[in-house]
Amino acid sequence: MNRVILMGRLTRDPDIRYSQGENGMEVARYTLAVDRRRRRDDNNQQNADFISCVAFGRSAEFAEKYLHKGTKILVSGRIQTGSYTNREGNRVYTTDVVVEDQEFAESRAASEASSRQYADAYNNSYNSAPAPQQSAPAPADFGSESGDGFMNIPDGIDEELPFQ
């Protein structure tokens, strides 16, 4: 059985191309940064693996339309290996995850907040002055949110719910 499930963030926007031929289809390539489990003696050292993913057809269209750098997604698919000869005549071996299913792993507000956090951390590593802290974006007309992207349920509504 060849099955892989990954959760990570896109390292850049997907690269979209179109296959040639009569039945050309859309092909999206992107790289996921997947965090490794931390060991106790690593302290705050974050390690990640960078996994090459390729999506075809409708999955590629979804990637083009909705995925961008920093988006946290859950991908399932299969591992596929291959090889080709480059321009210098050297044999190059590849390993990709062929995406069969992909979905968002966090809300849009959380994704935007974490993208800002990573950008701030990146900028802080190159600048001596710390970047100002930014709060999460205001929720859009969904009523009262708890800050995690979910709506608060008012007290006393239990009697009105059809299930218990």
C-alpha positions in Angstrom: 0.0 0.0 0.0 1.4 3.4 -1.0 -0.4 6.1 1.1 0.9 9.3 2.7 -0.8 11.9 4.8 1.0 15.2 5.5 0.1 18.5 7.2 2.3 21.5 6.6 2.6 25.0 5.2 3.2 25.9 1.6 6.7 27.4 1.2 5.7 29.4 -1.8 2.7 29.9 -4.2 1.9 26.8 -6.3 3.7 26.6 -9.7 0.9 26.1 -12.3 1.6 24.6 -15.7 -0.5 22.9 -18.4 0.3 19.5 -19.9 0.6 19.3 -23.6 -1.5 17.2 -25.9 -5.1 16.7 -26.9 -6.3 16.3 -23.4 -4.1 18.8 -21.7 -4.6 19.2 -18.0 -3.5 21.6 -15.3 -0.6 20.6 -13.1 0.3 22.3 -9.8 3.6 21.8 -8.0 4.2 23.1 -4.5 6.4 22.3 -1.5 5.1 21.7 2.0 7.2 22.4 5.0 6.2 19.6 7.4 7.4 20.0 11.1 9.2 17.1 12.6 8.4 16.0 16.1 10.6 17.7 18.6 12.8 15.9 21.0 13.0 17.1 24.6 16.7 17.9 24.3 16.2 20.1 21.2 14.8 23.0 23.3 13.3 25.5 20.8 15.0 24.2 17.7 12.3 23.7 15.0 13.1 21.2 12.3 11.1 20.6 9.1 11.1 18.4 6.0 10.3 20.0 2.7 8.1 17.7 0.7 7.5 18.2 -3.1 3.9 17.7 -4.0 2.2 17.6 -7.4 -1.5 17.9 -8.1 -3.4 17.2 -11.4 -6.7 18.3 -12.9 -9.3 19.5 -10.4 -6.8 19.3 -7.5 -4.5 21.6 -9.4 -7.3 24.0 -10.1 -8.1 24.1 -6.4 -4.4 24.7 -5.6 -4.2 27.6 -8.1 -7.4 29.2 -6.9 -7.1 28.9 -3.1 -3.5 28.0 -2.0 -0.8 30.4 -1.4 2.5 30.8 0.5 2.0 30.1 4.2 -1.3 28.3 3.9 -1.6 25.3 6.3 -3.1 22.3 4.5 -3.6 18.6 4.9 -2.6 16.5 1.9 -3.2 12.8 1.2 -1.9 10.9 -1.7 0.8 8.5 -2.8 4.6 8.7 -3.1 6.0 8.5 -6.7 9.6 8.3 -7.6 11.1 9.0 -11.0 14.2 10.1 -12.8 15.4 12.1 -15.8 18.6 13.2 -17.5 19.4 16.9 -17.0 21.1 19.1 -19.6 24.5 18.2 -18.3 23.8 14.6 -18.9 23.5 13.6 -15.2 20.8 11.3 -14.0 18.5 13.1 -11.5 16.2 11.1 -9.2 12.9 12.6 -7.9 10.4 11.8 -5.2 7.0 13.5 -5.2 3.7 13.2 -3.4 1.0 12.9 -6.0 -1.9 14.7 -4.3 -5.2 12.9 -4.3 -6.9 15.1 -1.7 -6.1 18.4 -0.1 -7.9 20.5 2.4 -7.4 23.5 4.7 -6.0 22.7 8.1 -6.9 26.1 9.7 -9.3 28.9 9.3 -8.6 31.8 7.0 -8.2 34.2 10.0 -5.7 31.9 11.7 -3.8 31.4 8.4 -3.5 35.2 7.9 -2.4 35.7 11.5 0.2 32.9 11.3 1.5 34.2 7.9 2.1 37.6 9.6 3.8 35.9 12.5 6.2 34.0 10.2 6.9 37.1 8.2 7.6 39.0 11.4 9.9 36.3 12.6 11.7 36.3 9.3 12.1 40.1 9.3 13.2 40.0 12.9 16.0 37.5 12.1 17.4 40.0 9.7 16.6 43.3 11.5 17.7 44.2 15.0 14.5 46.2 15.7 11.6 43.9 16.6 8.5 44.2 14.5 5.3 45.6 16.1 2.9 43.0 17.4 -0.3 42.7 15.3 -3.6 41.3 16.5 -5.6 38.9 14.5 -8.0 40.5 11.9 -11.5 41.4 13.0 -14.0 38.7 12.2 -16.3 39.4 9.3 -20.0 39.7 10.2 -20.2 36.3 11.8 -21.3 37.6 15.2 -19.2 37.0 18.3 -16.1 34.9 17.6 -13.9 33.3 20.3 -10.6 34.2 18.4 -10.1 30.6 17.1 -12.3 31.1 14.1 -15.4 29.5 15.7 -18.5 31.3 16.8 -19.4 31.4 20.5 -22.7 29.6 21.3 -24.9 31.7 23.6 -25.8 30.3 27.1 -29.3 28.8 27.4 -29.6 27.6 23.8 -29.5 23.9 24.8 -33.3 23.7 25.0 -33.5 24.8 21.3 -31.1 22.3 19.9 -32.6 19.2 18.3 -29.9 16.9 19.7 -28.4 16.5 23.2 
